Each structure stands twice: as C-alpha cells, then as structure tokens.
Amino acid sequence: MALAPSPASVAAAREALAAADPALARAHASTPVFEWRLRPGGYEGLFRMIVEQQVSVAAAASIWRRVVEGLDGQVTPEAVLARDVETLRSFGLSGQKAKYGHEIARAQTEGHIDFDHLERLDDAEAIAALVAIKGVGRWTAETFLMFCEGRQDVFPGGDVALQEAMRWADRAEDRPNEKQAYARAEIWRPHRAVAAHLLWGWYGGVRRGEIALDEGA
C-alpha cells in the first residue's frame, strides 16, 4: 500500500526547492504548510480520477457518490463490467467516461495493467503503462502516481494551474506551454511532485484571496 510522504519530508523538500530556485522560494515563503493529499489507488483510484475530470469539485463528489451507490459499494473492474454503458450513465457519468471505465476495467481483467505491480515500475515505465489504456492521458497518469501512489518526482507539466503559477513564480509575461513546463521543472528534481503541490497551494491561495502576489508577479 502506498504511503504519503511524511510532513517532515515534505518540509525538507520545500526547503531544498527554495534553496535551489529563487522563483520557488517566493512561493514557499507565501504558502502555508500543506499535507500530501494521498487518495486510494488501484482501479478505483484511476476510475475516480477519470470521473472527476472537467467538472467542479461539488459535481465530482456528487457523481462519484452516485457511482459508488450504483455499484453497491464495490468499485471493482468486475462490478463496472457487469453494468453496460447506459447503466453507468444513469449514475451521472458521460458516455465517454462510462466507456473509459470499461476500458480501464478490461485492461486490468485482461492483464494489460497490474496495479499491484505498477508501484514496482519507475516513473517513466508506470506512466507508459497507464497511458497505454484508452482514456488515460499523460496528465491523468502523472496525477494518479502523485495522488494515489505518493510518488515524489512526478510533474504534470500539462496542468494549466501549474503553468500559471510557474508564470507568477518567474514573473513571466506568458504562461509556459507543456513542453516548457517540463523543461523548467528539471531543476526541481528529485522533488518535482512537492514543487507541484507547492505551486498548486500557492495558486489556490492567490485565487481564494488568501495570498497576495507581490508586485511584478
């Protein structure tokens, strides 16, 4: 079972990041202590990430609750495959997300993905195994490894909120694109996932009005 990084290790990583990069030092100085947000993994964790994409937090919680109830509390490949797409849609899923639930379920039952083995793969191998499943993109794979496996050096460069926070950190006029974001994050190895958490925390705090951006950001 995956374990979340301890508060002490997250704090040490933040200090190391701030020392390595003055831009992140600004985010670090402004952003309160945070805990690593570890979620259940395996099939259930990946399916839930697909379900919750592109909807609000409140809508995601409501839909997921209906999915769990509709599956009688058993979010397993077998339970999902036992329901057709129309039944899954009756739980509040889009047709596409229902189909992806089936795709991920078949990937596991047919042996194309082994979530128990996944944690023994390195980051690049694990991402490749996940994106080989129809419906699982790179961002989903990377955030799954961060939030469901507690991996500390994965960075979802395609995340728009992260890109915007990186623009603030660098006091840049333009937001970096995905390729530029990955390249910019190289300096943050081996703590890129902590850097992502830090930037997300900073971004959220600014958007909620809890953190003020200094002039020039």
N, C-alpha and C positions, 0 to 999 in steps of 0.2 A: 504493500500500500504506500502511495506517495505521501511524503511528509512536506509540510510547508517549511520554508526557511525560518529559522528562529528570529525573534525580534533583534537579538544581538548580532546575528549575521547580516540581517538587512541593514542595521545601523552601521556596521563596519563597511558594508558595500557602499552605502551612501557617502560615507566619509572618503572612501577610496575614489569614488567617482568625482566628488567635489574637488579633491586634490589633483586629479588627472585632467580636469576640464573646467576652466573658469565659467563657461556657459552653464554647466550643470551646477556649479557652486551657487549660482544665483537661484536656481530652482530649489536647491537643497536648503538654502537659508530661509526661503519663504514658505516651504511646505512642511506641515506638521508630520510627526511620526505616523507611519501607517503600518498596518498588518498585512501580510501576504494573504491574498484572497484565494485560498485553495478550495476547489469545488470537487464533488465526486467525479471520478473519471470513468474509464471504460466506455462501453456502448452508450450507456445512459448519459454520460457527460458530453460525448460528442454529439449525440442526437439533440440534447438540450441546447447546445451552442447553435446548432442549425435552426432550431425552433425559435430561439430568441433574437436572431439576427434581423435587423432592419425594422424593428418595432420598438415602441417605448418600453421603459422598464416596467411600468404598470401593466401594459398589454402583455409583455413577455411572461410576467408572473401569472397572470390570469390564464393565458393559453396553456402554459406548462401545467398548471394545476388541473385543467380540464384533460390534458393528455394523460397525466398520471391516474386520474379518476377513471378515464375511459379504458385504460389498460389494467384496471383493477389493482393499481399499485405496483404492478410488475413491469418496469420499463426494461424489457429484455428483447433481443433480436427475435426470439420465438414469438413473444406476445405481439410485437409490431407486425411481423409477417403473417400472423393469424388474422389480422384486420386488413381489409382491402383499402385502397386509397380513399374511396368515398367515406368509409367509416372513420379513417384518420382525419379527413377534412371536417367531419362533424364535430371533432374535438376543437376546432378553431384553426387548424393548420391550412395553409395554402396547398393547392395541389402539388406544387413543386416541392415544398418541404415534406409533404407526405411521401412523395416518391423518393426523396433523398433518405428519409427514414428507412424505407425499404432497401435502398442501395447499401446503406451502411450495415444494416442487419444481414443482408446477403453476403457482404464482404466478410463478416465475422463467421457466419454459419458455414460458408464455403471455404474458409481457411485463408482468405486473401489478406486478412488483418488479424493479428493476435494481440489484443490489448495487454495481456499479461506479459507478453514478450516485448512489447513496444518500449517499455521502460529500460530494457537492456540495450536498445539501439542508441547510437549517438544522435545528436540533434538533427543533423542533415538526413540520416537514414530514417529517423522517425517521421520527419516532415515528408520525405518522399513516399513513405508507406501510406501516410494519411491522404496526401493529395492524389494518390492513385485511385481513391474511391470517388466515384461520381458524386458531385455535390459538395465535396470538401476542397475549398480553395486554400491557398497558402496562408492567408490571414487566419482562417479557422484553425488550420493545423498548428500554427505558431501560438495562438492564444490558448488552444487546448493544452499544449505542452507546458505553457506557463501556469494556467489556472487549475488544471486538473492533474498535472504531474509535478508541479513545483520546480520546473527547470529554470535555472537562473541566468542562462546566457542565450536566451531566445529573444529575438526582437522583431515585432511585426511592423516592418517598415512601410507597409501599405495603409496603416491606420491614420486616418485624416486628423484625428485629435492629437496624436503624437506628432505628426508633421507640423501642425500649427504650434504646438508647444516648443518644438525644435526651432521654429522661426522666431518665436519670442526669445528663446534662450540665446540664439545667435544674433539677435537684433537685426534680422534679415528682412528685406523688403518682400521677398517671395517665399512661399512655403516650399520646402523641398519635395520633389517627387519621390516615388517609391525607391527608385534606384539610388538617388542622392541620400535618402534617409538611411538606407542600409550602409552606404559608404561612410556617412557621418557617424554612425553608431559604432564603427570598428574600434574607435579609441576607447569605448566603454567595455570592451571585453575584459575579464570574463563575467561582467556584471550587467550585461545588456538588459536582462529582464528586470532587474532592480531599477535601471535607468528608465525603462518604460513605465514601471509603476510610479516612479518619482515624477516623470513628466505628466502622466495621467492625473496624479494627485494635484500637481500644480495647475494643470489646465482646468480641472474641475473646480478648484478653489477660486481661480480667477473668474470663471463663468458664473459661479454662485455669488460672487461679490465678497468672498471671504479673504481673498488675497489681492492686493493691488499691484499691478505691473508698474515697475519703476519707469521713469521717462526714458525714451529711446527704445523701449521694447515694442 
